[in-house]
Amino acid sequence: MDDTHPRSHHGGVRLVQCPVCAKEIGQAEIYIDTLDSARYRDILAHNLLPSAHAFFPSGMWFLLQDNAPPHKSDVMREWFHNHGITLLDFPPYSPDLNPIENVWAHLKRRVEKHRPRTADELEAAIREEWEAVDNSFLLSLAHSMPARLQAVIDNRGGKTHY
């Protein structure tokens, strides 16, 4: 499962995605303004937890998120602990290891084809394209992880083609 929040140049619209796994894409929440720990906690409570329980009814799953300050705060560490969420360590400046970057690039290309001119048009395009993400694409990203790890090792931590 993966979580991130890219910025947009359309009136400050931001998207927090929760979650993506090898089998399917979960709920997304679109919001405006900056993300702080309290907002992030609410987004995860309303999107991540229900999706995770639906995706993994046995309860065994892990969360990969980037190193954004709201993700690493004391408030969030406590919230993750209280909800039994196991975090995967994510090295700083390591987008090669995070397949969500590929999902965002794919989503961005598809949304740009809509040519949104307003925040409302952008939101509609994001929602449409988010729901259209192909599960086979997600599976291929999950299966790419061993090669991604090896490429980073081979490049001694340097940038790879991923």
Buried (B, 14 or more C-beta within 10 A) or exposed (E): BBBBBBEBEBEEBBBBBBBBBBEBBBBBBBBEEEBEBEBBBEBBEEBBBEBBEEBBEEEEBEBBBBEBEBBBBEBBEEBBEEEEBEBEEBEEEBBBBBBBBBBBEBBEEBBEEBEBEEBEBBBBBBBEBBEEBEEEEBBEBEEBBEEBEEBBEEEEEEEBEB
